[in-house]
Amino acid sequence: MASRKKSAGLILYRFRENRLEVLIAHMGGPLWMKKVRKGRRGWSIPKGEYTEGEAAFDAARREFREETGFDPPGSEAIPLGQIRQKSGKRVTAWALEGELDPARAKSNTVTIEWPPKSGKEMDFPEVDRVEWVAPDTARKRIIEGQQELMDRLESHLQRTSGRA
């Protein structure tokens, strides 16, 4: 039996006018544009796959850097545990408080054959934009399986600081 894919990610959060905001990423490339037109959610937390031998938290930090162009802040990470997406992929996530300007975000690129079966390769950003939103807005946009991560973050912040 093949092992399930594993991903690790970071949710950057901040407080603006005493209201919680989280950073979400819109998946780039023509495949996601097509899926979004068909009603699929095209947003995610910054995350990516990792393999045996790489620590999940290190992978989460690497993926954040690759997908936003920013180093994750050095503040203490909040472990949010693992969720399972409909695809079967398991995502382990942490939250970090920090700040970044979405207008300055720059994702790495991925090379894919496009159009399919054309023999031509094109580069597309893995993430085409990031945005600060309220957790309720994030829940409406991100992949369904990741919604639980917003609940866990808000619950943690409410328990530990009375803010969420």
C-alpha positions in Angstrom: 0.0 0.0 0.0 1.4 3.4 -1.0 1.9 5.9 1.8 -0.4 8.9 1.9 1.1 12.2 1.0 2.0 14.5 3.9 2.1 18.2 4.0 3.1 20.8 6.6 2.1 24.4 6.8 2.0 27.6 8.7 -0.8 30.0 9.4 0.5 33.5 9.9 -1.8 35.5 12.1 -2.0 39.1 13.4 -4.4 41.4 15.2 -5.7 44.5 13.4 -7.9 46.9 15.5 -8.2 44.0 18.0 -9.5 41.6 15.3 -7.8 38.4 14.3 -6.6 38.1 10.7 -5.0 35.1 9.1 -2.9 34.9 5.9 -4.2 32.6 3.2 -2.7 31.8 -0.2 -4.4 31.5 -3.6 -3.0 28.5 -5.5 -1.5 29.6 -8.8 -1.4 28.1 -12.3 -3.9 27.2 -14.9 -5.1 24.0 -13.2 -6.4 26.0 -10.2 -8.0 28.7 -12.4 -10.0 25.9 -14.1 -11.0 24.3 -10.8 -12.1 27.6 -9.3 -14.3 28.3 -12.3 -16.0 24.9 -11.6 -16.7 26.1 -8.0 -13.7 24.5 -6.2 -12.0 26.4 -3.5 -8.7 27.9 -4.6 -7.2 29.0 -1.3 -5.1 27.3 1.2 -2.7 27.9 4.1 0.9 28.1 2.9 2.0 24.5 3.0 3.6 21.8 1.0 4.7 18.2 0.9 7.6 16.7 2.7 9.2 13.3 2.8 10.7 11.0 5.5 13.8 12.5 6.9 12.6 16.1 6.9 11.0 17.4 10.1 7.4 18.6 9.5 8.1 22.0 11.2 11.2 22.5 9.0 9.1 21.7 5.9 6.4 24.1 7.0 8.9 26.9 7.4 10.5 26.0 4.0 7.1 25.9 2.2 6.1 29.3 3.8 9.3 30.8 2.4 8.9 29.3 -1.0 5.2 30.3 -1.3 5.4 33.8 0.1 9.0 34.9 -0.4 9.3 35.8 3.3 11.1 34.0 6.1 8.6 32.9 8.7 8.7 35.1 11.9 10.8 33.8 14.8 7.9 34.0 17.3 6.8 30.9 19.2 4.9 28.4 17.1 1.4 27.2 18.1 1.0 23.5 17.2 -2.4 23.0 15.6 -2.0 19.3 15.0 -2.9 17.3 11.9 -6.0 17.3 9.7 -7.0 15.1 6.8 -8.1 16.6 3.5 -10.7 14.9 1.2 -7.9 13.8 -1.0 -6.5 11.8 1.9 -3.5 14.1 2.3 -2.6 14.7 5.9 -1.6 18.3 6.8 0.3 19.2 10.0 0.2 22.9 10.8 1.4 25.5 13.2 0.5 29.1 13.7 2.9 32.0 14.1 2.1 35.6 14.9 3.7 38.0 12.5 3.4 40.6 9.8 4.0 40.8 6.1 2.9 42.9 3.2 0.9 40.8 0.7 1.8 43.1 -2.1 5.5 42.2 -1.7 4.9 38.4 -1.6 6.6 36.4 -4.3 6.1 32.7 -4.8 8.5 30.2 -6.3 7.4 28.8 -9.7 6.6 25.3 -10.9 7.1 24.1 -14.4 4.3 22.1 -16.0 3.3 21.0 -19.5 0.8 23.5 -20.7 -1.5 23.2 -22.5 -1.7 19.5 -21.5 -0.2 17.1 -24.0 1.3 20.0 -26.0 4.9 19.2 -25.3 5.4 22.8 -24.2 6.5 23.6 -20.7 5.6 26.8 -18.9 6.4 28.2 -15.5 3.6 29.3 -13.2 3.7 30.6 -9.6 2.8 28.0 -7.0 0.9 30.7 -5.2 -0.4 33.7 -7.2 -1.3 35.9 -4.2 -1.7 36.0 -0.5 -4.3 37.9 1.5 -5.1 38.8 5.1 -8.6 37.9 6.0 -10.8 37.2 9.0 -11.0 33.5 10.0 -14.6 33.3 9.0 -13.7 34.5 5.5 -10.8 32.0 5.4 -13.2 29.2 6.2 -15.3 30.1 3.2 -12.3 30.2 0.8 -9.8 27.5 1.9 -9.9 23.8 1.1 -12.6 22.3 3.3 -10.4 20.0 5.3 -8.3 23.0 6.5 -11.2 24.8 8.1 -10.6 22.9 11.3 -7.2 24.6 11.6 -8.9 28.0 11.9 -11.1 26.6 14.7 -8.1 25.3 16.5 -6.2 28.6 16.2 -9.2 30.6 17.4 -9.7 28.2 20.3 -6.1 28.4 21.3 -6.0 32.1 21.2 -9.2 32.4 23.2 -7.9 30.0 25.9 -4.4 31.6 26.2 -5.0 35.3 25.7 -8.8 35.9 25.7 -8.4 37.1 22.1 -9.7 35.4 18.9 
